[in-house]
Every structure is written in structure tokens, then in C-alpha cells.
């Protein structure tokens, strides 16, 4: 198959220069991390009056573009399928204002926009076929008589620094945990409405707590329920790609809450251990244990890591909930969300080089519920645009990386390559066909304030038992400029 030929050739070439892609773009004001999270290097200094809190605040500007092209190996839209080659783009950015702290209080407001150039987007009637590029516009707005392009309030929160190491935020905000992520790889981040507390007052310990009443996915202009799916208007409520479509507004309402708590500790030398808890009361809960231990071996660091995630049903449903898409065939207990996953990895780090071997196994029970962009297998076996937390799924992954800038070979240049084998359950029609994936990121900093990144994803499917051939090639091009 053509994908396999390209896959083999690309893998052979890139394994010779594979990279961590952890090179970052660092300006005076911000640092753009490899995972696209933004760290603020310069913040407003505390002031002595309310007036100065506003006049001494700071603006952070960002111009960005994203272009996507998705090329299915087999298009089936003409016969009622969902596979049609698609392209999309986003041009825009963000303007974020942070007030200066006054008596411990400050505020942040972030305005985001994503506009879509006519020459490289789907026709309005074909927007439903959009894949990765769907996050650059609102399908709900478009389908209800609106237009391409979205502008919205991505962040808006009040902050109180109770101590030098404890911060409380109230409002719309990003929150990075094993369950929740901003996932800011498109034009607008994934954010949540609620209250959070982050504390580092305990020695070598970070505590994060959150109570969220709403979520706002990247392609939404309004906040929505943290979990409920609306089949009568499928792009209105939570329509994340990993949503459990059985948990509908009619069944669980649209006023659900998400409660999160995590503790990370580094008291033991070379060991980073964490425990996390997340719950949507009355529906589902999750406990996650994770540990990574660094072993120095000469000039190299060997870092084995493990994640064990336990999912508990609180719904007690008399209807099928186990499969995310709604087809419960060959699930051991279709009416239960009880499940678990085990993921393990071992990293090899030396200077500019990073190598990783990863493995994950989902119990043959229910699919994992995770529509908050945290990705249960993220950092272990998940590749770009993949969802490998269906029941009875095994994944094996090799990741290699090299930062040419860190090695003082080519400033600001890095490459990362992944090869993953996803072994889904062939007897479950509600789960996709087995796939092999090759994914590559190439990143180049341009000057002091901008970055260009190219991403390639190649998926080769092995359909059995009448499953759809989901083979495709995907191409992404992203540019970021901070001011």
C-alpha cells in the first residue's frame, strides 16, 4: 500500500535524526513550550493603588496561522460515509492583558480570533467532513446560519495570590493536569469556567484543585456542559472527538460539574510521583497513579515511567454506555463505565537526544471517558490525532527526537518522530480498525520571536470484520509570532 511505502521510507530516514521537539521559542515576555503551552517570563510587578493595577498591566500579543490538509486513502462520503478529503485554515491570534497585582489581587483577560481564508477551506455544506481543521471555526455557528471565523473570550479570570506559592483563580482559565489540558495546538485553547487552587507551599509538592461548572472547547464561542452530548444538536454541547455519545443531555442533564485534584511530589531523589482524582458527580470518577524515576547511566539518563488509571461508574445506567460511539457489541458489561488502563514508558535522554519506548493497554471493560483534552495515553503512546483508549486496545510506540539547536548544530531547529502500532479489538464493531501510524514534527525558530512548524501524520489501517478503512495522510503547517 502506498502509505506503507511512505511510512517505511520516512521512518528509516527520520530515525537517523530523530528529535525531542522540545526546543522552545523564548522571547523577553514568553516561552512557547514544545507542547504549545505558553509560560510567562515577564509579569507585571505589584503596585500600591487600584489605578496602577490597570495602568501598569501588560499586554501579550500573538499572531498565528494554521493550515490543515487531510487526505483519505478511501473516500466514502458519496455512499453516506464520513470520509471526504478536507482542508481548513485559521489566521488570527490573541491579545492577552494581565493587570498588575494589587494587595494580592490581579486579573487576566484574553481575546482570541480565528479567521478562515476562502481559498483554503471547505464549502459550507462540506464543513461537517472537517477533521483536525475543525477547531479553526465553529461548526455549530456555521450550521445555524452563521459564518466562518470566530472571535471569543478565551480567558477571563480574577486571581488572588494567597501566598508566594499559593494562587486562587476564579473565572475562565486554562488548567493543566493529567485529565485537563489547554491543548493549544490550534488557534484557541481549551478552557474551563470555575475555581482553581494551585499550591506549592508544601516542600517539593504541587497541589492542584479545581471545581468547574463549564468547559469551552477550542471551536466553541460559548461555554457548554463538561460532559453531556446533545444528539439533537451535536455541535452545541460537548462535542469533543473523545466524547461518550451515550451520556446525553436527556440522560445526565446539562448542568454537570467537573471536580479535579492532583498532588505531585519530588521528595525522593530522582522520583516524580503523582496521584490524581477527577469526577463528574453521579456519572463517572477516575483515580490515576503515576511515577517516573530517573536513573543516571554515565552521560545518559534512563527514565522509566508508569501510569495506572482506574475509572469508576457512578451512573448505574440501564442503557449502553461502555462504547464511546454507542455500539456496545461484544462489551463485557455494556451498561457500566467501570474500566482501567495501564501505560508504561522508558525514556533515554542524552544531551539533545530523546528516545522513548511506550506501551499502553486498556482493560476489556469500558472505553475511558476523557473529553477534557488530557488524553489518558498522552505522553506514553498517543500519536497526533489518535484516540487509543477504547476497551481492549494495546498500543506500542517508538519515539525519537533530536534538538539541533541544543546540540549547537542548527539554531532553533528540532525534529520529532513517532511510530505507533495500535491493536484494537477486532470483534468490537464500535471500535476502529487496527492501524500503524507514523508522525513527524519539524520545528524551526525564526529570529527572536517567531516559529514555523510542519507536522505530518500517516496512518495505515488494517480493516477486518467489515470495519472501515481509516487510512489517511495529514499535513499541518503552523506559524507563531509573539509581540
N, C-alpha and C positions, 0 to 999 in steps of 0.2 A: 504494500500500500504506500502511496506517495508520502503520507505523514510519517510512516516508519522510516523511510529512507532519509527524509529530512531530519527526523529525530536522531537517528544513529549518527549522521554526519555532524549535526550540531552538537550533540553530546560529546563526541570524540574531540572536536575542536575546542570546546569550551572547558573540558575537564583539564586541559593543559594550562589554562589561565584563569581558572575559576576563582570567584571572589566572594567576599563577605557582603559587599554592597552596603557596608555600614559607614562608608565615607559620608561626611555630613557637610552641609553648606553652613558656614558660620559667618555672620555679619556682626556689626557692633551691637545690634539690638537683639538678634535672634539666632538660634541654631536650628536648622532643619535636620532632624534625625533621619536615619535610614528607614525607619518605619513611618516616616512622614509626620511624626509629632513635632510640634514647634516648642522649643524651650526658649524662654525669655532671658537674655543675657543682661539686659539693662531695664530696670524698673524705676518708676517714679519714687523719689525719696519722700519720707514722711514730712508733713507740713504742720503749721501751727494754727491754721484757720480753715474754715469751710470753703471760703472763697479760693484760697490757694489750692485746695484739694482738686479743684477743677482747672484753674489756670496753670498749675504745674503738672497736670497729667500728660500722658504721652500717647501719640498715635503710632500704630504699626500697620504699614501698608504692604499689600501683596498683590502682584499681578500674576495670573496663572492661566495656562491653557491645557486642555486635554483633548486628544483625538483618539478615536477608537474605530477599529475595523475588525469585524467578526466574520470569518469565512467558514461556513459549514461545509463539511465534506459531502453531506447529503441534505439537500433542502426538501422539506416535506410540506411546506405551507399550502401548496396547491391542492393537496388532498386532505386538508384540515389539520395538519400538524402545526407545530410551533417553531419550526426551524426555517428561518429565512435570513440570508446574508444581510448584515446590518452595519450601519456606520453612524456615528454620532460625534459631536464635539461640544466643548464648553470653553468659552472665553470670558474671563472676568477676574474675580479675585475677592479680596476682603479688605476692610478698613476697620481696625480694632482700636478702641480707645480705653485706656486704663487711667483712672483718676489716681491722684497721689493719696497715700494713706493719711487719714486724719483721726487721731485717737484710736488707731487700730482698724478703722473702717475705710473701705475703698470700694470701687465699683468697676465693672468691665462691661462694655457693650461691643458686639461685633456684628457688622453688616456684611453680608456675603451676596455675591451675584454670580450667576452662570448664564451667559447668553449663548445662543446656538446659531452659528453661521449657516446660511441657507445651502451653500454648495456642498456641505458635508454632513448631512443629517437625513433621517428617514422622512418620507412623506407622512403627513399627519395620520393617515389611515393605516400606516405600517408601523407606527411607533410602538405598538404592542409587541412587536418582534424584537425590540432592542434588548440587548444583553447587558454587558458591562457599561455601555454608554448611557444606559437609562438613568443613571444618577446625575446626569448633567441637566436634566429637566424634570418637570413633574408630569407623570403620565395621568395623574388624576386631573390636574388643571387642563391638560390638553384634551382629555376625553370628555370634559364637561363644558366645552366651548371656549376654553382658554387658548393660550398661545404658547409657543416655545419661549424659553427663558424664564428664569426665576430669580427673585431677589428677596431675601428674608433675613430675619434677625436670628443669627446662628448662636450667639451668646448674649446673655443679659443677666448678670448676677451681682449681688451685693456680697462683699467679702469682709469677714472680721477675723483679724489675727489675734486670737486669744492669748497666745504666747508667741515667742520667736519661732516655735516649731509646731504650733497647732493652728490650723486655719479652718474656718467655717464659711461655706458658701451657700447662698440661697438664691435660686433662680435657674435660668437655662445655662447649662455648662457641659463641658467635656468631663468624662470620668474614666480613668484608665485602670482597669482591673482585669483579672483573668476572664471575667464574664462580660464586661462592658468596655468598649473602645470607641474612640472618636473615628478611627478608621478613615482618616482624612487623605485618602488616595485619589479622590476625585476633586470636585470643585467646592463642596460644602461638607463640613464634618457632621458626624452623627452625635447628637447631643441629647441631654435629658433635663427635665424640669423637676426641681426638688431641692433637697437639703443634703449637703455632704460635709463630712468632717475628715480631715487628714491630719494625723498627729505623728510626730517623730520625737516626742518628749521622752519616751522610754528608751533606754540605751540600745542602740543598734536594732531598733524595731520601728517599723512603719505600720500604723493602723489606719485603715480607710473604712469609713462608714457612709452609707447613702440611703436615703428614702426618696424614691422617685415616683411622681404621680403621672408623668407623661414622658414619652420619647418623641424625638423628631429625627426621623431618618433623613439621609442626605438629599433625597429628591422630594421632600415634603416642604411646603411653605407654612404648614400649621402642625402643632404637636398632636399626637394621637395616643391611643392606648399602648401600654408597654408590651402587650401580648396578643390582644384579640384581633382576629382576622374577620373581615366583612365580605362574605362571598357575593353579596348583592351589589357591592361597590368595592371591588377587590383592591383598588389603589387608594382607598380613603383612610382606612385604619392601618394597622401594622401589616405592611406588605413586604417585609424583608424577605430576601430569597430563601432564608432558612426558617421561615415562619411555619408553625404547625397549623395547617389549614383546618384541622378538626376543632381547634379552640376558637370558635366563632363568637361574634358579638351576641348572637342569640343564646349561646350556651353559657358563656362566662361573663357577659356584660362588657361594658367599655369604660369601666372605672377601676381597673386593676392597678395595683401598686407593685413596684419592684423594690425589694429591700436587699442591700448588699453589705457585706462586711468581710474584710480581708486583713490578715496580720502576716507581715513578712519580718523574719528575724535573721540576723547575721552574727549572733553571739559566738557561735562555734567557728573557729578559724576555717576559712575556705568553704564553708557551708552556707548556702542561702536556702532557707526553708520557709514555706508559707502555707497557710490554711485559708480557705475562702468559703463563704456561705452566701447563697443567693436564694431568694424565694419570691414567688408571686403567691401570696396567701390564698389558700383554698384551691390552688391549681397544681403547682409543682415547686419543688425545692431541690437545691443542689449543694453538695459539700465537695470541695476539691482540696486535695493534699498534693503538695509539690515540693521537690527538693532538687538542688543542683550542687554538686561537690567538685571543687577544683583540685586537681592533682598535678603538681609541678613535675614534669619529666624533662630534665635538662632545660633547654630554652623553650620547650613546648609546654602548653597547658592542656591537660586532658580533663574534660568536664562531663561526667555522666550526669544525666538528669532523668527524673521520672515525674509523671503526673497521674494521679488516680482521681477520677471524678465519679461521684455517686449521685444518681438522680432518683428522687422520691416522688411518687404520685400522691397528691393531696386531693385529687378531684373525685375519685371513686365513680368514674363515669360508667353509664350503661350503654355507651356507644364507643365506636372505634376511635382511638387516639394515638396508637403506638407509631404509626407511619406518618411522617410529616405531610405527605401529599394526599393522604386519605385512602390509599389502597392497603388494607390490613391483611391481605392474603399471606398466609404462612408466617404470621407473627405469633409467638407463643401465647401471649395474652393481649389481644388487640385492644382491650379496654383499659389498659394500665400504662402509665408513663414510667414505671419503675425501670431503671437501667443503670449501666455504668460503663466507663471506658478506662483503659489503661494506655498510657503513651510513654515511650521511653526514647532517649536520645543519648548520643555521646558526641561531644564536640572535641575537635583538635584545633588548637589555636597556637599559631606561631607568627609573631610579627604581623604582617599584612595578610596572612593566610588564615582562612577558617574552613574546616571540613566538618561535616555533620552526617551522621547516620541516624535515621529516625524510624520509629515503628509505632503503630497505634492499632488497637483492637477494641471494637465496640461490642458489648455483650449482645447475645442473641435474644434481646428483650425488646425495648422500645428505642426509637431514634432519640438522640439528645435534643432537648429544646434549648435553642440558643439564638434568638433573633436580635441580640443586642450588640452584634459585631465583634464579640470577644473571640469567637472561633474556638471551640473546645480542643481541636487538634493543632491550633496555631502555635508556631514555634517548634513543632515536632514533625508533623507530616503534611500539613496543609500546603498546597501549592495555589498559585493565583487562580481565582475564580472557582475553586473546588470546594465541595461540601462532602466530606468523607466521614460523617458521624451518623450514618444510617446504621440500623441494627445489623450485627454480624458482618461488619466491614473490617477488613485488615488493610493496612497501608504500609508500604515500605518506601523510604525516601533517602536519597543521597543528595546532599547539598554541598557545593564547593564555592569558595569565594576568595577573591584577592583584591586588595585595595592598593592600586598602583600609586596613589598619592601618598599613602602611608609608607610605602616602600621607597619613596622618593624617585620613582621611575617616570611617572606622568602625573603632574599635579591635578588633583581633583577628579581623577578617573578611577572608576571601580566597576567590577563585573560580578554578578552572582548567577549561578546556575543551579537548578534543581531537576532531579529526575525522580519521579514517583510512580509506583505501581499500586493501583487501587483495586483491591479484590472485594467486590460487592457480592451480596448473596444472590446467586443466580436463580434461586427458587422464589424470590420475592419480586413480583411484577411492579410493586410500588417503589422499587429501588433501581437506579440506573445501571447500565451495563458496565462491566469491568473496563478500566481504562489505564493506559500508560501516558504519563504527562512529562513533557519537557518544558521548562520555564526558565527564562533568562531575563535579567535586568542589566542594562548598561547605563551607567550614570557618568555625566561629565559636568563639573562645575565650570561656569563661565565667568571669569572675573571674580569680584569680591561678593556679589550679591545675587547671582542667578545660577540656575542649574537646569540642565537638559537631561531627560531620562527616556530611554527606549525600553519597552517591555514586550517580550514575545512569549506566547503560550501555544504549545502544540499538543493536542490531545488525540490519542489514537484509541478508539473504543473496540471492544471485543463482544459484540452483541450476541446473546444466546437466549433461548426460550422466548423468541419473539420480541425481545427488547429493542428499543430504538437505537440506531447508530448515532451516537452523540459526538463523533469525531469532528474536530474543527481546528482551525488556526486563528489565533487572536493577536492583534498588533495594537500597541498603545504608544503614544508619544506625548510626553508631558514637559511643560516648561514652567519654571517658577522664578519670579523676580521679587525680592523684598526691598522695601524702601521705608 
